[in-house]
């Protein structure tokens, strides 16, 4: 029951975040630069840092950026991104749930897919991985934190 309630809460929070992100994206294409989107949940640990270099053409400033750790129910997901030429070029997982066999199986399949989708989309507007909902949502939250730091 507790997991069902938490899942419903996460889905509602993700829906609200998606609507807000789309509205912000639409506003940024029409008006002046928008303010950065802050995401998070009461269960997430905010540990973020960044290293930047000079800005180049593209949506993001070159450098590496560490997203906040986001709760994936059985552990935390935290990513570090690399931006080169103004584009997202790499996503590395700094932490992820891997102490249980089921978590290992789910994440071994989900993490490469999430990484590739993020690099292809150049944003957090990605599809979650079926069967890895908690991992997908935590990935999006950590990725969003890192990309917000990298905004040009």
C-alpha positions as CSV (number, residue, x, y, z in Angstrom):
1,X,0.0,0.0,0.0
2,X,2.8,2.4,0.9
3,X,4.6,1.8,-2.4
4,X,1.3,2.4,-4.3
5,X,0.8,5.7,-2.5
6,X,4.4,6.7,-3.2
7,X,4.1,5.7,-6.8
8,X,0.9,7.8,-7.2
9,X,2.7,10.7,-5.6
10,X,5.7,10.4,-7.9
11,X,3.5,10.1,-11.0
12,X,1.5,13.2,-10.0
13,X,4.7,15.1,-9.3
14,X,6.2,14.0,-12.6
15,X,3.1,15.1,-14.5
16,X,3.2,18.5,-12.8
17,X,6.9,18.8,-13.6
18,X,6.3,17.9,-17.2
19,X,3.6,20.5,-17.6
20,X,5.8,23.1,-16.0
21,X,8.8,22.2,-18.1
22,X,6.8,22.4,-21.3
23,X,5.4,25.8,-20.3
24,X,8.9,27.0,-19.5
25,X,10.2,25.7,-22.8
26,X,7.5,27.4,-24.7
27,X,8.1,30.7,-22.9
28,X,11.8,30.6,-23.5
29,X,11.3,30.3,-27.2
30,X,9.0,33.3,-27.3
31,X,10.5,35.7,-24.7
32,X,13.7,36.5,-22.9
33,X,15.7,33.7,-21.2
34,X,13.6,31.9,-18.6
35,X,14.5,31.3,-15.0
36,X,16.0,27.9,-14.2
37,X,13.6,25.1,-13.3
38,X,14.1,23.8,-9.8
39,X,13.0,20.2,-9.3
40,X,13.2,18.0,-6.3
41,X,11.3,16.0,-3.8
42,X,11.2,15.9,-0.1
43,X,13.1,12.6,-0.3
44,X,16.0,13.7,-2.5
45,X,19.4,14.7,-1.3
46,X,20.7,17.9,-2.8
47,X,24.4,17.4,-3.5
48,X,25.3,19.2,-6.7
49,X,28.4,20.8,-7.9
50,X,29.7,22.0,-11.3
51,X,32.7,22.8,-13.3
52,X,32.3,25.0,-16.3
53,X,34.4,26.5,-19.0
54,X,33.7,29.1,-21.6
55,X,30.4,29.1,-23.4
56,X,30.2,27.9,-27.0
57,X,27.3,27.8,-29.5
58,X,24.6,25.5,-28.3
59,X,22.1,25.2,-25.5
60,X,24.6,24.5,-22.8
61,X,27.9,25.8,-21.5
62,X,30.8,23.3,-21.9
63,X,31.9,21.5,-18.8
64,X,30.9,18.8,-16.4
65,X,28.0,19.1,-14.1
66,X,26.8,16.9,-11.3
67,X,23.1,16.6,-10.7
68,X,21.4,16.2,-7.3
69,X,20.9,12.8,-6.0
70,X,17.2,11.7,-6.5
71,X,15.3,9.0,-4.6
72,X,14.6,6.0,-6.8
73,X,12.8,4.2,-3.9
74,X,15.5,1.4,-3.4
75,X,18.3,3.9,-3.5
76,X,19.5,7.1,-5.1
77,X,20.3,8.0,-8.7
78,X,22.9,10.7,-9.4
79,X,24.3,11.6,-12.7
80,X,27.2,13.7,-14.0
81,X,26.9,15.1,-17.5
82,X,29.5,16.3,-19.9
83,X,28.8,19.1,-22.3
84,X,31.0,19.7,-25.3
85,X,30.4,22.1,-28.1
86,X,27.3,23.3,-26.3
87,X,25.7,19.9,-26.5
88,X,25.2,17.1,-24.0
89,X,27.8,14.5,-25.0
90,X,27.9,12.0,-22.0
91,X,25.9,11.0,-19.0
92,X,27.7,9.0,-16.2
93,X,25.9,7.4,-13.3
94,X,27.6,8.3,-10.0
95,X,25.2,6.4,-7.9
96,X,22.3,4.0,-8.5
97,X,20.5,1.2,-6.6
98,X,22.6,-1.9,-7.1
99,X,22.5,-3.8,-3.7
100,X,19.6,-6.1,-4.7
101,X,19.5,-8.5,-7.5
102,X,16.3,-7.0,-9.0
103,X,17.8,-3.5,-8.9
104,X,20.9,-4.8,-10.7
105,X,18.8,-6.4,-13.4
106,X,16.5,-3.4,-13.9
107,X,19.3,-0.8,-13.9
108,X,21.6,-2.8,-16.2
109,X,18.9,-2.5,-18.8
110,X,17.5,0.9,-18.0
111,X,20.6,3.0,-17.5
112,X,22.1,2.7,-21.1
113,X,18.6,3.4,-22.6
114,X,18.1,6.5,-20.4
115,X,21.6,7.8,-21.2
116,X,21.1,7.4,-24.9
117,X,17.7,9.0,-24.8
118,X,19.0,12.0,-22.9
119,X,21.9,12.5,-25.3
120,X,19.6,12.2,-28.3
121,X,16.9,14.5,-26.9
122,X,19.5,17.0,-25.5
123,X,17.0,17.6,-22.6
124,X,15.0,15.9,-19.9
125,X,12.1,15.4,-22.4
126,X,12.6,11.6,-22.6
127,X,10.5,8.5,-22.3
128,X,10.9,6.5,-19.2
129,X,11.9,2.9,-19.4
130,X,9.0,0.4,-18.9
131,X,9.6,-1.6,-15.8
132,X,12.0,0.9,-14.4
133,X,9.7,3.7,-13.5
134,X,11.4,4.7,-10.2
135,X,14.8,4.7,-11.9
136,X,13.5,6.7,-14.9
137,X,11.9,9.4,-12.7
138,X,15.0,9.7,-10.5
139,X,17.2,9.9,-13.6
140,X,15.1,12.7,-15.0
141,X,15.3,14.6,-11.8
142,X,19.1,14.3,-11.4
143,X,19.6,15.0,-15.1
144,X,17.3,18.1,-14.9
145,X,19.4,19.4,-12.0
146,X,22.7,19.0,-14.0
147,X,21.2,20.5,-17.2
148,X,19.9,23.5,-15.3
149,X,23.5,24.2,-14.1
150,X,24.7,23.9,-17.7
151,X,22.2,26.3,-19.3
152,X,24.0,28.9,-21.4
